[in-house]
Amino acid sequence: MSSDLQHIRIGLTDNHPCSYLKDKQERVAVALDPSMQSAENYELLLANGFRRSGSTIYKPHCDSCSACEALRVSIPDFVLSKSQKRLRNKTRHYEWTLKPHMDEGWFELYSRYIEARHRGGTMYPPKQDEFAKFAQCDWLNTQYLHIYENDKLIAIAVTDVLTHSASAFYTFYDPDYELSLGTLAVLFQLEYCRNEGKKWLYLGYQIDECPAMNYKVRFQRHQRLVNQRWQG
């Protein structure tokens, strides 16, 4: 951990069943110091493997598992793979834009996504107030990347915008589309970062044993935080 963070106060949650790996227990370390709740300090914490949920800053701190590895993409070094190039060619007519608020139809889209893809998850059943607690943070510049096909809203990627980086927080999309809209959202976030001169896009935690996360490693070049050192 950076020397700037050596003395922050950390609290540990109780163990509970892991959301990603069957038969595993998880718990997280929570940053307790209110001074950490600023955009500048959060960017530093991101670089040390932390994430946020609402205004709560945390990182995995499990007793017998270290499967979660923070992953970030280097913007100057990013190169599209063949499959990503094909996806972009198929979606040339799509448009994206960042907005400070979500379009009025966002909850219908979000509800359909949760109903189709995450009925067994913690976000089910979908509720507007629960999503607001999860996604919003009053001390961060959180933007909403909207994706449209022929003026139809098909995806929203919640994106924390920081000085030198951005963080892909959460994405939901039209579940009826056969195209990989989650991957496309990351490609558009990478495009935004390149346009704005950012250095990194943080993609959260990678768990190699969790198939749903494996799309992240296809963004090259990326780095993983292993034993508190970025590698890759």
C-alpha positions as CSV (number, residue, x, y, z in Angstrom):
1,M,0.0,0.0,0.0
2,S,1.2,3.5,-0.7
3,S,2.9,5.2,2.2
4,D,0.2,7.9,2.0
5,L,-2.3,5.2,3.1
6,Q,-0.4,3.4,5.8
7,H,-2.3,4.9,8.7
8,I,-5.9,5.0,7.5
9,R,-8.4,3.3,9.8
10,I,-9.9,0.1,8.5
11,G,-12.9,-1.9,9.7
12,L,-13.7,-5.5,8.8
13,T,-17.2,-6.8,8.0
14,D,-18.3,-10.2,9.2
15,N,-17.8,-13.2,6.9
16,H,-20.7,-14.1,4.6
17,P,-21.3,-16.3,1.6
18,C,-19.3,-15.1,-1.4
19,S,-21.3,-13.6,-4.2
20,Y,-19.0,-15.0,-6.9
21,L,-17.5,-18.3,-5.8
22,K,-19.5,-21.2,-4.5
23,D,-18.6,-22.5,-1.0
24,K,-16.4,-19.5,-0.3
25,Q,-16.8,-16.9,2.5
26,E,-16.1,-13.3,1.9
27,R,-15.5,-10.2,3.9
28,V,-14.3,-6.7,3.1
29,A,-12.1,-4.1,4.6
30,V,-13.8,-0.7,4.8
31,A,-12.0,2.7,4.9
32,L,-13.4,4.4,8.0
33,D,-11.7,7.8,7.8
34,P,-14.1,10.5,6.4
35,S,-11.1,12.3,5.0
36,M,-10.7,9.5,2.4
37,Q,-14.1,10.5,1.0
38,S,-12.8,12.9,-1.7
39,A,-12.1,12.5,-5.4
40,E,-8.4,12.9,-4.9
41,N,-8.1,10.4,-2.1
42,Y,-10.4,7.9,-3.8
43,E,-8.2,7.9,-6.9
44,L,-5.3,7.0,-4.7
45,L,-7.3,4.3,-3.1
46,L,-8.3,2.9,-6.5
47,A,-4.7,2.6,-7.3
48,N,-4.3,0.5,-4.1
49,G,-7.1,-1.9,-4.9
50,F,-10.1,-0.3,-3.3
51,R,-13.6,0.2,-4.9
52,R,-16.8,1.9,-3.7
53,S,-20.4,1.0,-3.1
54,G,-22.4,4.2,-2.7
55,S,-20.1,6.3,-0.5
56,T,-18.5,3.3,1.2
57,I,-14.9,2.6,0.2
58,Y,-13.8,-1.1,0.5
59,K,-11.5,-3.8,-0.7
60,P,-11.7,-7.6,-0.4
61,H,-10.1,-9.0,2.8
62,C,-11.0,-12.6,2.9
63,D,-9.5,-15.1,5.4
64,S,-8.6,-17.9,3.0
65,C,-9.0,-16.6,-0.5
66,S,-7.2,-14.0,-2.6
67,A,-9.0,-14.6,-5.9
68,C,-10.1,-11.0,-6.3
69,E,-7.5,-9.0,-8.2
70,A,-8.1,-5.3,-9.1
71,L,-7.7,-4.8,-12.9
72,R,-7.1,-1.6,-14.8
73,V,-6.5,-0.9,-18.5
74,S,-3.6,1.4,-19.6
75,I,-5.2,4.0,-22.0
76,P,-2.0,4.8,-23.9
77,D,-1.3,1.1,-24.5
78,F,-4.8,-0.1,-25.3
79,V,-5.2,-2.0,-28.5
80,L,-8.4,-3.5,-29.9
81,S,-8.5,-7.2,-30.3
82,K,-9.9,-8.8,-33.4
83,S,-13.2,-9.6,-31.7
84,Q,-13.4,-6.0,-30.3
85,K,-12.8,-4.6,-33.8
86,R,-15.6,-6.8,-35.2
87,L,-17.9,-5.5,-32.5
88,R,-17.1,-1.9,-33.2
89,N,-17.6,-2.5,-36.9
90,K,-21.1,-3.9,-36.2
91,T,-22.0,-1.0,-34.0
92,R,-20.7,2.0,-36.1
93,H,-24.1,3.5,-36.1
94,Y,-24.4,3.4,-32.3
95,E,-23.9,6.7,-30.5
96,W,-22.7,7.4,-26.9
97,T,-22.6,10.4,-24.6
98,L,-21.9,11.1,-21.0
99,K,-24.6,12.8,-18.9
100,P,-24.7,13.9,-15.3
101,H,-28.1,12.2,-14.9
102,M,-29.8,9.2,-16.4
103,D,-32.5,9.4,-19.1
104,E,-36.1,9.1,-17.8
105,G,-36.4,5.5,-19.2
106,W,-33.5,4.2,-17.3
107,F,-35.4,2.2,-14.7
108,E,-37.4,0.2,-17.2
109,L,-34.1,-0.8,-18.9
110,Y,-32.4,-1.5,-15.6
111,S,-35.4,-3.7,-14.5
112,R,-35.4,-5.7,-17.6
113,Y,-31.7,-6.3,-17.3
114,I,-31.9,-7.4,-13.6
115,E,-34.9,-9.7,-14.3
116,A,-33.2,-11.3,-17.3
117,R,-29.6,-11.6,-16.0
118,H,-29.5,-11.3,-12.2
119,R,-32.6,-12.8,-10.7
120,G,-30.4,-14.6,-8.1
121,G,-28.3,-11.6,-7.3
122,T,-28.4,-9.0,-4.5
123,M,-30.0,-6.4,-6.8
124,Y,-33.1,-8.5,-7.3
125,P,-35.9,-7.4,-7.2
126,P,-34.9,-4.1,-8.9
127,K,-35.7,-1.0,-6.9
128,Q,-35.0,2.6,-7.8
129,D,-34.0,3.7,-4.3
130,E,-31.7,0.7,-3.8
131,F,-29.9,1.5,-7.0
132,A,-29.5,5.1,-6.0
133,K,-27.9,4.1,-2.7
134,F,-25.6,1.7,-4.6
135,A,-24.5,4.0,-7.5
136,Q,-24.6,7.6,-6.3
137,C,-21.8,9.3,-4.3
138,D,-22.0,13.0,-3.5
139,W,-18.2,13.6,-3.3
140,L,-17.4,12.1,-6.7
141,N,-18.0,13.2,-10.3
142,T,-20.2,10.3,-11.4
143,Q,-21.3,10.4,-15.0
144,Y,-23.7,8.1,-16.9
145,L,-22.5,6.9,-20.3
146,H,-25.6,6.4,-22.5
147,I,-25.5,4.2,-25.5
148,Y,-28.2,4.6,-28.3
149,E,-29.1,2.7,-31.4
150,N,-31.1,4.9,-33.7
151,D,-32.1,7.1,-30.8
152,K,-33.2,4.1,-28.7
153,L,-31.5,3.8,-25.3
154,I,-29.9,0.4,-25.0
155,A,-27.3,0.7,-22.3
156,I,-26.0,2.9,-19.5
157,A,-22.5,2.6,-17.9
158,V,-22.1,4.3,-14.6
159,T,-18.7,5.9,-14.7
160,D,-16.7,7.7,-12.0
161,V,-14.6,10.4,-13.6
162,L,-11.3,11.3,-11.8
163,T,-8.3,13.5,-12.6
164,H,-6.0,10.9,-14.2
165,S,-8.4,8.0,-14.6
166,A,-12.0,6.8,-14.7
167,S,-13.6,3.9,-13.0
168,A,-16.2,1.6,-14.7
169,F,-18.6,1.3,-11.8
170,Y,-21.7,-0.6,-13.1
171,T,-23.3,-1.3,-16.5
172,F,-26.8,-2.4,-17.4
173,Y,-28.2,-2.9,-20.9
174,D,-31.0,-4.3,-23.0
175,P,-30.9,-8.1,-22.4
176,D,-32.5,-8.8,-25.8
177,Y,-29.5,-7.7,-27.7
178,E,-27.2,-10.6,-28.9
179,L,-24.2,-8.2,-29.2
180,S,-21.9,-7.9,-26.2
181,L,-23.2,-4.6,-24.9
182,G,-21.2,-4.9,-21.7
183,T,-18.0,-5.1,-23.7
184,L,-19.1,-2.3,-26.0
185,A,-19.7,0.0,-22.9
186,V,-16.1,-0.6,-21.8
187,L,-14.9,0.2,-25.3
188,F,-16.8,3.5,-25.2
189,Q,-15.4,4.3,-21.7
190,L,-11.9,3.6,-23.1
191,E,-12.7,5.9,-26.0
192,Y,-13.8,8.6,-23.6
193,C,-10.6,8.2,-21.5
194,R,-8.4,8.5,-24.5
195,N,-10.3,11.6,-25.7
196,E,-9.8,13.2,-22.2
197,G,-6.2,12.2,-21.8
198,K,-6.8,9.8,-18.9
199,K,-4.1,7.3,-18.0
200,W,-6.2,4.4,-16.6
201,L,-9.7,2.8,-16.8
202,Y,-10.4,0.7,-13.7
203,L,-12.6,-2.3,-14.3
204,G,-13.1,-3.5,-10.7
205,Y,-12.1,-7.0,-9.6
206,Q,-11.1,-9.9,-11.8
207,I,-11.8,-13.5,-10.5
208,D,-10.4,-16.0,-13.0
209,E,-12.7,-18.8,-11.6
210,C,-15.8,-16.6,-12.4
211,P,-16.7,-17.0,-16.1
212,A,-18.9,-13.8,-16.0
213,M,-15.8,-11.7,-15.3
214,N,-13.5,-13.1,-18.0
215,Y,-14.4,-10.4,-20.5
216,K,-12.2,-8.0,-18.5
217,V,-8.9,-9.8,-19.4
218,R,-9.6,-9.3,-23.1
219,F,-8.8,-5.6,-22.8
220,Q,-5.1,-5.2,-23.6
221,R,-2.9,-4.0,-22.2
222,H,-4.2,-4.4,-18.7
223,Q,-2.6,-4.7,-15.3
224,R,-3.6,-6.6,-12.2
225,L,-2.8,-5.7,-8.6
226,V,-1.1,-8.8,-7.2
227,N,0.4,-8.6,-3.7
228,Q,0.0,-4.8,-3.8
229,R,2.0,-4.5,-7.0
230,W,0.6,-3.7,-10.4
231,Q,1.7,-6.4,-12.9
232,G,1.1,-6.8,-16.6
